[in-house]
Amino acid sequence: MMLIFEPDPPFIRWCTIENGHLSQNKVIFDTPCLDKIGRKVLKIIDEKNIVFGYLLSNGGDQINRPISLLTDESLMRVGKCIELLPEHNNIIYKAANYLSKKFANSQHVLFCDSSFFIDLPKKASTYAIPYKLRKKGIRRYGGYGLCHQWAWEEARRVFGKDIQKVISVYLGNTPNVAAIKNGVPVETTIGFTSVEGIPSINACGDIDPTIIFQLHAEGISFERINNLLSKESGLSCLFNKAPEILRYNVVRYIGAFISVLEGVDAIIFIVENVEDTKKIISGICHLLDFLGFKSKMKTRKVKGKIILSRSNSKIKGLCLHYDKWRVLSEKAISLTGKET
């Protein structure tokens, strides 16, 4: 059995994976809830046969591998990352700290969603701010790295080893784009947090920072401004204009990232619901036609993956269904050697 935990303030989500079956749950986070989950699990299976996983949203410069076994040292490093994304990282730190002690005979795995981008080139990760601020760790960290790394691997499986330059487009609640060259990310739309970049369902995306001070001057507190921009803005505020603005932003970044990569071999769309994103993907592909990206009106599936490009297309296109929990569990199995 495997249990993987993910922060969703004020909740904690977890997925139980057993014999290939997935079951998702969420509760308001507190220590008693962890104890309750633990007692329930122990009634089902022996402690030594459980693998616990923890998804850390931002590991800063402390966590340099997307997946690793949790140790006392890495747990200490997770604690140092709390200030980067307090609400999210604090939940995972407390969960990992409590459960790794409570179930000391189990294996514990740490996933980090920013580690794939830890060596992002300085020219891409550096903000034009004073050195004393950069020294405090204010830089672009990226996000959804586990997803983009998986997309790169899948692109190579489908199209072969000749694929070297890939643009990976995640179209979920927090749309974002990554540019990958030979397995190494060179650019991404997510910055210090996922508020930067493309507007998400509830966050504003790229915005002039002086707007914050304008709102504060009008008497709005910084806490309220934070909620307005990160939880009450985004595509949900744009109504029927949302698809057009989303397409525009994705294409804008794809164009920029093609320049950074000096070309592109494949564009990969990662979605959690294919039906909900068909029109968005079709519209984006049509806007890229001038690049020699010849998309199909009718797509064909190869082992569950949707090929979007024609045989004569200069750029390959692929749509992947992303099941986060299954991908994470497969990575954990590869690391621990334990089946679920």
PEKA-V961757 format. One record per backbone hydrogen bond with DSSP energy under -1.0 kcal/mol. NH is the residue of the N-H (numbers start at 1). CO is the residue of the C=O. E is the energy in kcal/mol with one decimal. If there is no record, write none. Layout:
BEGIN
((NH	CO	E) (NH	CO	E))
END
This chain:
BEGIN
((2	17	-2.1) (3	51	-2.6) (4	15	-2.1) (5	53	-3.0) (6	13	-3.0) (8	11	-2.4) (11	8	-2.8) (12	27	-2.4) (13	6	-3.2) (14	25	-2.4) (15	4	-2.1) (16	23	-2.9) (17	2	-3.0) (18	21	-2.3) (19	340	-3.2) (21	18	-2.1) (23	16	-1.9) (25	14	-2.4) (27	12	-1.7) (29	10	-2.7) (34	30	-1.1) (35	31	-1.9) (36	32	-2.2) (37	33	-2.2) (38	34	-2.6) (39	35	-2.5) (40	36	-2.0) (41	37	-2.2) (42	38	-2.3) (43	39	-1.0) (44	41	-1.5) (45	41	-2.0) (49	46	-1.8) (50	47	-1.6) (51	1	-2.2) (52	107	-2.7) (53	3	-3.2) (54	109	-2.1) (55	5	-2.6) (56	111	-3.1) (62	59	-1.8) (63	59	-1.7) (68	110	-1.8) (70	108	-3.4) (75	71	-2.5) (76	72	-1.8) (77	73	-1.9) (78	74	-2.2) (79	75	-1.8) (80	76	-1.2) (81	78	-1.2) (84	81	-1.5) (89	85	-2.8) (90	86	-1.9) (92	88	-1.6) (93	89	-2.5) (94	90	-2.5) (95	91	-2.3) (96	92	-2.9) (97	93	-2.7) (98	94	-2.2) (99	95	-2.7) (100	96	-2.1) (102	98	-2.4) (103	99	-2.8) (106	103	-1.6) (107	50	-1.4) (109	52	-3.4) (110	68	-3.4) (111	54	-3.1) (112	66	-2.6) (113	56	-2.8) (117	114	-1.7) (118	115	-1.8) (120	117	-2.0) (124	121	-1.8) (125	121	-2.2) (126	122	-2.0) (129	127	-2.1) (133	130	-1.2) (134	130	-1.9) (135	131	-2.8) (137	134	-1.9) (138	133	-1.3) (139	137	-1.0) (140	125	-2.7) (141	191	-1.7) (142	191	-1.3) (145	113	-3.1) (148	144	-2.2) (149	145	-2.8) (150	146	-1.7) (151	147	-2.1) (152	148	-2.2) (153	149	-2.0) (154	150	-2.5) (155	151	-2.5) (156	152	-1.8) (157	153	-1.6) (158	154	-2.2) (159	155	-2.8) (160	156	-1.5) (163	160	-1.4) (166	180	-3.0) (167	266	-2.3) (168	178	-2.7) (169	268	-3.6) (170	176	-3.0) (171	270	-2.9) (176	170	-1.6) (178	168	-2.4) (179	187	-2.5) (180	166	-3.2) (181	184	-2.9) (182	164	-3.0) (184	181	-1.9) (186	179	-3.0) (187	179	-1.3) (189	177	-1.9) (191	193	-1.5) (196	193	-1.0) (200	203	-1.5) (201	173	-2.8) (204	229	-2.4) (206	197	-2.8) (211	208	-2.0) (212	209	-1.1) (214	210	-1.9) (215	211	-2.5) (216	212	-2.1) (217	213	-2.2) (219	216	-1.9) (220	215	-1.8) (225	221	-2.5) (226	222	-2.5) (227	223	-1.9) (228	224	-2.6) (229	225	-2.6) (230	226	-2.2) (231	227	-2.1) (232	227	-1.2) (233	202	-2.6) (235	200	-3.1) (236	201	-2.1) (237	234	-1.8) (238	235	-1.4) (241	238	-2.2) (242	239	-1.6) (245	241	-2.4) (246	242	-2.7) (247	243	-2.6) (248	244	-2.4) (249	245	-2.3) (250	246	-2.5) (251	247	-2.7) (252	248	-2.5) (253	249	-2.1) (254	250	-2.6) (255	251	-2.6) (256	252	-1.8) (257	253	-2.7) (258	254	-2.3) (259	255	-1.4) (260	256	-1.8) (261	257	-2.5) (263	258	-2.6) (265	165	-2.8) (266	165	-1.7) (267	316	-2.5) (268	167	-2.9) (269	318	-3.2) (270	169	-3.3) (271	320	-2.8) (281	277	-2.7) (282	278	-2.6) (283	279	-2.4) (284	280	-2.2) (285	281	-2.8) (286	282	-2.2) (287	283	-1.7) (289	286	-1.3) (291	288	-1.8) (292	289	-1.9) (293	288	-1.2) (294	292	-1.1) (296	308	-2.1) (300	307	-1.0) (302	305	-3.4) (305	302	-1.6) (306	319	-2.3) (307	300	-3.1) (308	317	-2.2) (309	317	-1.0) (310	294	-3.0) (313	310	-1.4) (314	292	-2.3) (316	265	-2.7) (318	267	-1.9) (319	306	-2.7) (320	269	-3.3) (322	271	-3.7) (327	323	-2.6) (328	324	-2.7) (329	325	-2.4) (330	326	-2.3) (331	327	-2.0) (332	328	-2.3) (333	329	-2.3) (334	330	-2.0) (335	331	-1.7) (336	332	-3.0) (337	333	-2.7))
END
